């Protein structure tokens, strides 16, 4: 099916020094695309980056938070030009983040087909980022916005992770609709799978007598974890044996710890901090249900294709999540959970209590969710859809 595609250059501007959904996404694409064709990954080569990835080219950068991206863009131009001349790719695949300019310009000059993957809009990121008023961030945003305009205009195909994001791209940048394809994110269904709850609780040192509600993800403002904390007294009133797992790290962690402390709930929450990717399924499987309490700002405009929701379902866990486009659609299509009004602690608490008190409903939703993700949202399936688009151009 994919005989025409012999090699793909995969261009990434994110840092592998941090744990993020974008890193997971790109690494899963690398792993699964490699099953079908030859992939060369280009990524920033900070000193502390793990360089064990096969077929990865780590481009040297100035290891300073303000200079990493400009120096990467500069050095990448030489590395990419040399690689395109010596090992011309059939397709260049770029994940749009930071402010890439050179890869798509080079593709136009050398007539190499290009695909740009879009996961969000820079203007929306600016609204919810706490550093948005700083001079450096304003410069970054200016460059990122103009990078979006250039890349979306001159690439051959665009992959959007949600329907609403596709609609925004068409509206904001006057992109022909037939140029934009929607491919949702996925889950590693070999890693994220049901495990015996009692066993993983023991492995993690969690009390077997307690029931757990779990959140996994980067602790950023748009995740809405504070609304889980605000909902927790209402949950504990009905279900006093419930405890809350918050798995991940990020800029909001200190604020979330403070909210829990001020509400006298510090002993009810376990903030794990950053954990290895391979350990995340243990925490999900230790839980009775999982939550994704996203806020409306940033999320409702472009919709969501959140990794955590697919991973929760892949582990056979029912979910309670904000009724945001993409997430709500996933819940309705899979039958794997309950959607609630965003930023509404009362409704969030009521849904959690309803599910955690009904083991039969938990089991049924868990089975439905796992089956749906296996059939529709594995990373292998995502890779095959991408290859079909690459083959088309």
C-alpha positions as CSV (number, residue, x, y, z in Angstrom):
1,X,0.0,0.0,0.0
2,X,2.9,2.4,0.8
3,X,5.5,1.3,-1.8
4,X,6.0,4.8,-3.1
5,X,7.2,6.1,0.2
6,X,10.8,5.1,0.8
7,X,11.9,7.7,3.3
8,X,10.5,10.6,5.4
9,X,12.2,13.4,7.2
10,X,10.4,14.1,10.5
11,X,11.2,17.6,11.8
12,X,10.6,18.4,15.5
13,X,11.2,21.6,17.3
14,X,10.2,20.5,20.8
15,X,12.6,19.6,23.7
16,X,13.1,16.0,24.7
17,X,14.4,17.3,28.1
18,X,10.8,17.7,29.3
19,X,7.9,15.2,29.5
20,X,5.1,16.4,27.3
21,X,2.3,15.1,25.2
22,X,4.0,16.5,22.1
23,X,7.1,14.4,22.8
24,X,5.0,11.3,23.3
25,X,3.2,12.1,20.0
26,X,6.4,12.5,18.0
27,X,8.1,9.4,19.5
28,X,5.0,7.2,18.8
29,X,4.9,8.5,15.2
30,X,8.5,7.7,14.8
31,X,8.1,4.2,16.2
32,X,5.0,3.3,14.2
33,X,6.0,5.0,10.9
34,X,9.3,3.0,11.1
35,X,7.2,-0.1,10.7
36,X,6.5,0.9,7.1
37,X,9.2,3.2,5.8
38,X,12.6,4.7,6.6
39,X,12.3,7.7,9.0
40,X,14.9,10.2,9.9
41,X,14.1,12.4,12.9
42,X,15.6,15.9,13.3
43,X,15.4,17.4,16.8
44,X,17.2,19.9,19.1
45,X,20.4,18.3,20.5
46,X,20.7,19.8,24.0
47,X,23.5,18.4,26.1
48,X,21.3,16.4,28.5
49,X,19.1,14.9,25.8
50,X,19.0,11.1,25.6
51,X,20.5,10.2,22.3
52,X,19.5,6.6,22.2
53,X,16.8,7.0,19.5
54,X,17.6,5.2,16.3
55,X,17.9,7.2,13.1
56,X,17.8,10.5,14.9
57,X,19.8,13.5,14.0
58,X,20.4,15.8,17.0
59,X,21.1,19.3,15.8
60,X,23.5,21.2,18.0
61,X,21.9,24.2,19.8
62,X,22.8,26.9,22.3
63,X,21.5,25.4,25.5
64,X,19.7,28.5,26.8
65,X,15.9,28.8,27.1
66,X,15.8,32.0,25.0
67,X,18.4,30.8,22.4
68,X,17.5,27.1,21.9
69,X,14.9,27.6,19.2
70,X,16.7,30.4,17.3
71,X,20.0,28.4,17.3
72,X,18.1,25.2,16.3
73,X,16.5,27.0,13.4
74,X,19.8,28.3,12.2
75,X,21.8,25.1,12.6
76,X,18.9,23.0,11.2
77,X,19.2,24.9,7.9
78,X,22.7,23.5,7.3
79,X,21.9,19.9,8.6
80,X,18.7,19.7,6.6
81,X,20.1,21.1,3.4
82,X,23.0,18.6,3.5
83,X,20.6,15.7,4.3
84,X,18.2,16.6,1.5
85,X,21.1,16.7,-1.0
86,X,22.7,13.4,0.1
87,X,19.5,11.5,1.0
88,X,16.6,13.3,-0.6
89,X,13.4,12.4,1.3
90,X,10.2,11.5,-0.5
91,X,8.2,13.6,2.0
92,X,9.2,16.1,4.8
93,X,6.8,16.0,7.8
94,X,6.9,18.9,10.1
95,X,5.2,19.3,13.5
96,X,4.2,23.0,13.7
97,X,5.5,24.3,17.1
98,X,7.9,27.0,18.0
99,X,8.7,29.0,14.9
100,X,9.9,26.9,12.0
101,X,10.6,28.7,8.7
102,X,13.4,27.0,6.9
103,X,12.0,23.4,6.4
104,X,9.1,24.4,4.2
105,X,11.0,27.1,2.4
106,X,13.6,24.4,1.5
107,X,10.9,22.0,0.3
108,X,9.6,24.7,-2.0
109,X,13.0,25.3,-3.5
110,X,13.9,21.6,-3.9
111,X,10.4,20.6,-4.8
112,X,10.1,18.1,-1.9
113,X,6.5,17.3,-0.9
114,X,5.7,18.5,2.6
115,X,3.1,17.9,5.3
116,X,2.6,20.1,8.3
117,X,0.9,18.7,11.5
118,X,-1.0,21.2,13.6
119,X,-2.0,20.7,17.2
120,X,-3.0,24.2,18.2
121,X,-2.9,27.9,17.4
122,X,-0.3,30.3,18.7
123,X,-2.8,33.0,19.5
124,X,-4.7,30.7,21.7
125,X,-1.5,29.5,23.5
126,X,-0.7,33.2,24.1
127,X,-4.0,33.8,25.9
128,X,-3.4,31.2,28.6
129,X,0.3,31.3,29.0
130,X,1.4,33.0,32.3
131,X,4.5,34.4,30.5
132,X,2.5,36.0,27.7
133,X,3.3,39.6,28.8
134,X,7.1,39.1,28.8
135,X,9.1,40.6,25.9
136,X,10.7,37.3,25.0
137,X,7.3,35.6,24.7
138,X,5.9,38.5,22.6
139,X,8.9,38.0,20.2
140,X,8.3,34.3,20.1
141,X,4.6,34.7,19.5
142,X,5.3,37.1,16.6
143,X,7.7,34.7,15.0
144,X,5.4,31.7,15.6
145,X,2.4,33.5,14.0
146,X,4.3,34.4,10.9
147,X,5.7,30.8,10.8
148,X,2.1,29.5,10.8
149,X,1.1,31.8,7.9
150,X,4.1,30.8,5.8
151,X,4.0,27.1,6.4
152,X,0.3,26.6,6.0
153,X,0.4,28.5,2.7
154,X,3.3,26.7,1.1
155,X,3.1,23.1,2.4
156,X,1.3,20.5,0.3
157,X,-0.9,19.0,3.0
158,X,-2.0,19.9,6.6
159,X,-2.9,17.4,9.2
160,X,-5.2,18.8,12.0
161,X,-5.8,16.8,15.1
162,X,-9.5,18.0,15.5
163,X,-12.3,19.0,13.2
164,X,-12.7,22.4,14.9
165,X,-9.0,23.2,14.5
166,X,-9.3,22.3,10.8
167,X,-12.2,24.8,10.5
168,X,-10.2,27.5,12.3
169,X,-7.2,27.0,10.0
170,X,-9.5,27.3,6.9
171,X,-11.1,30.4,8.3
172,X,-8.1,32.2,9.7
173,X,-5.6,31.5,7.0
174,X,-7.8,31.1,3.9
175,X,-6.6,27.6,3.3
176,X,-8.5,25.4,0.8
177,X,-10.6,22.8,2.7
178,X,-9.3,20.0,0.6
179,X,-5.7,20.7,1.7
180,X,-6.5,20.0,5.4
181,X,-7.0,16.4,6.8
182,X,-8.1,15.5,10.3
183,X,-6.3,12.7,12.0
184,X,-6.9,12.4,15.8
185,X,-4.3,11.5,18.3
186,X,-4.0,7.9,19.6
187,X,-2.7,5.6,22.3
188,X,0.0,3.0,22.5
189,X,-2.4,0.1,23.0
190,X,0.4,-2.3,23.8
191,X,1.6,-0.2,26.7
192,X,-1.7,1.2,27.8
193,X,-3.8,-1.8,28.6
194,X,-5.9,-3.2,31.5
195,X,-3.8,-4.4,34.5
196,X,-4.9,-6.0,37.8
197,X,-5.8,-3.1,40.1
198,X,-4.8,-4.7,43.4
199,X,-1.4,-5.6,42.0
200,X,-0.5,-2.1,40.7
201,X,-1.7,-0.5,43.9
202,X,0.7,-2.6,45.8
203,X,3.5,-1.8,43.3
204,X,2.9,1.9,43.7
205,X,2.5,1.8,47.5
206,X,-1.2,2.9,47.4
207,X,-3.7,1.8,50.0
208,X,-5.8,-1.1,48.7
209,X,-8.8,-0.1,50.8
210,X,-9.1,3.3,49.0
211,X,-10.7,4.1,45.7
212,X,-8.8,6.4,43.4
213,X,-9.7,9.2,40.9
214,X,-6.7,9.9,38.6
215,X,-5.6,12.8,36.4
216,X,-2.6,12.4,34.1
217,X,-1.0,15.2,32.2
218,X,1.1,18.4,32.0
219,X,0.0,20.7,34.8
220,X,-0.9,23.7,32.7
221,X,-3.7,26.2,33.1
222,X,-5.9,24.8,30.3
223,X,-6.0,21.3,32.0
224,X,-8.4,22.6,34.7
225,X,-7.0,20.4,37.5
226,X,-8.0,23.1,40.1
227,X,-11.7,22.2,39.3
228,X,-11.0,18.6,40.4
229,X,-9.6,20.0,43.7
230,X,-12.7,22.2,44.1
231,X,-15.0,19.2,43.4
232,X,-13.2,16.9,45.8
233,X,-15.0,18.0,49.0
234,X,-18.3,17.2,47.4
235,X,-16.9,13.8,46.3
236,X,-15.5,13.0,49.7
237,X,-18.8,14.0,51.3
238,X,-20.5,11.1,49.5
239,X,-17.4,8.8,49.2
240,X,-15.0,9.4,52.1
241,X,-12.7,6.6,51.0
242,X,-11.8,8.3,47.7
243,X,-8.3,9.6,47.1
244,X,-7.0,11.6,44.2
245,X,-3.9,11.0,42.0
246,X,-2.4,13.9,40.1
247,X,0.3,12.4,37.8
248,X,2.5,14.9,36.1
249,X,4.4,18.2,36.5
250,X,4.2,21.7,35.2
251,X,3.9,25.4,35.9
252,X,0.6,25.0,37.8
253,X,1.9,22.5,40.3
254,X,2.6,24.9,43.2
255,X,-0.7,26.7,42.7
256,X,-2.6,23.4,42.8
257,X,-0.7,22.3,46.0
258,X,-1.6,25.6,47.6
259,X,-5.3,25.2,46.7
260,X,-5.4,21.7,48.2
261,X,-3.6,22.9,51.3
262,X,-6.0,25.9,51.8
263,X,-9.0,23.5,51.5
264,X,-7.5,21.2,54.0
265,X,-7.2,18.4,51.5
266,X,-3.5,17.8,51.2
267,X,-3.8,14.4,52.7
268,X,-6.4,13.4,50.1
269,X,-4.2,14.2,47.1
270,X,-1.1,12.4,45.8
271,X,0.9,14.7,43.5
272,X,3.4,12.3,41.9
273,X,5.4,14.9,39.9
274,X,7.0,13.7,36.7
275,X,6.9,9.9,36.2
276,X,8.4,7.8,33.3
277,X,6.1,7.3,30.4
278,X,6.1,3.6,30.9
279,X,4.9,4.0,34.5
280,X,1.9,6.1,33.6
281,X,-0.3,3.0,32.8
282,X,0.3,1.8,36.4
283,X,-1.3,4.9,37.9
284,X,-4.2,4.8,35.5
285,X,-4.8,1.2,36.3
286,X,-4.7,1.9,40.0
287,X,-7.6,4.2,39.6
288,X,-11.3,3.4,39.5
289,X,-12.1,6.3,37.2
290,X,-10.0,9.0,35.4
291,X,-10.7,12.6,34.8
292,X,-10.0,15.3,32.2
293,X,-11.5,18.6,33.5
294,X,-10.4,20.9,30.7
295,X,-11.3,24.6,30.8
296,X,-13.2,26.3,28.0
297,X,-10.6,29.0,27.1
298,X,-8.3,27.8,24.3
299,X,-9.9,24.3,24.2
300,X,-13.5,25.0,23.1
301,X,-12.4,27.1,20.1
302,X,-10.3,24.4,18.4
303,X,-11.5,21.2,20.1
304,X,-9.3,18.6,21.7
305,X,-7.7,15.3,20.8
306,X,-6.1,14.8,24.2
307,X,-3.6,11.9,24.6
308,X,-4.8,11.2,28.1
309,X,-8.3,10.5,27.1
310,X,-7.2,7.8,24.6
311,X,-4.8,6.3,27.2
312,X,-7.4,6.2,29.9
313,X,-9.8,4.3,27.6
314,X,-7.0,2.0,26.3
315,X,-6.5,1.0,30.0
316,X,-10.2,0.1,30.3
317,X,-11.0,3.0,32.6
318,X,-14.2,5.1,32.4
319,X,-13.6,8.8,32.2
320,X,-15.3,12.0,33.3
321,X,-14.3,14.8,31.1
322,X,-15.3,18.4,30.1
323,X,-17.8,18.6,27.4
324,X,-15.4,20.1,24.8
325,X,-15.5,19.3,21.1
326,X,-13.4,16.3,20.4
327,X,-13.5,14.9,23.9
328,X,-17.3,14.9,24.1
329,X,-17.3,13.3,20.7
330,X,-14.9,10.6,21.9
331,X,-17.0,9.9,25.0
332,X,-20.2,9.7,22.9
333,X,-18.7,7.5,20.2
334,X,-17.0,5.1,22.6
335,X,-19.6,5.0,25.4
336,X,-16.6,5.1,27.7
337,X,-17.6,7.9,30.1
338,X,-19.5,10.9,31.1
339,X,-19.1,14.5,29.8
340,X,-19.7,17.4,32.1
341,X,-19.9,21.2,31.8
342,X,-16.4,22.7,31.9
343,X,-15.3,24.6,35.1
344,X,-18.3,23.3,37.0
345,X,-17.1,21.5,40.2
346,X,-20.6,20.5,41.2
347,X,-21.3,18.7,38.0
348,X,-17.9,17.1,37.9
349,X,-18.3,15.8,41.5
350,X,-21.8,14.4,40.7
351,X,-20.5,12.5,37.7
352,X,-17.5,11.1,39.7
353,X,-19.7,10.0,42.6
354,X,-22.2,8.4,40.1
355,X,-19.5,6.4,38.4
356,X,-17.4,5.5,41.4
357,X,-20.4,4.2,43.3
358,X,-21.4,1.8,40.4
359,X,-18.8,-0.9,39.6
360,X,-21.0,-2.4,36.9
361,X,-21.2,0.9,35.0
362,X,-17.4,1.3,35.5
363,X,-16.7,-2.2,34.0
364,X,-19.1,-1.7,31.1
365,X,-17.8,1.7,30.1
366,X,-14.2,0.5,30.5
367,X,-14.8,-2.4,28.1
368,X,-16.5,-0.2,25.5
369,X,-13.8,2.4,25.8
370,X,-10.9,-0.1,25.4
371,X,-12.6,-1.7,22.4
372,X,-13.2,1.7,20.7
373,X,-9.6,2.9,21.0
374,X,-8.2,-0.4,19.8
375,X,-10.3,-0.2,16.7
376,X,-10.0,3.5,16.0
377,X,-7.2,5.2,17.8
378,X,-4.0,3.1,18.0
379,X,-0.8,4.9,17.0
380,X,-0.3,2.2,14.4
381,X,-3.6,3.3,12.8
382,X,-2.6,7.0,13.0
383,X,0.7,6.2,11.2
384,X,-1.1,4.3,8.4
385,X,-3.4,7.3,7.9
386,X,-0.4,9.7,7.7
387,X,1.3,7.4,5.2
388,X,-1.8,7.4,3.0
389,X,-1.6,11.1,2.8
390,X,2.1,11.1,2.1
391,X,1.5,8.5,-0.6
392,X,-1.2,10.8,-2.2
393,X,1.2,13.7,-2.6
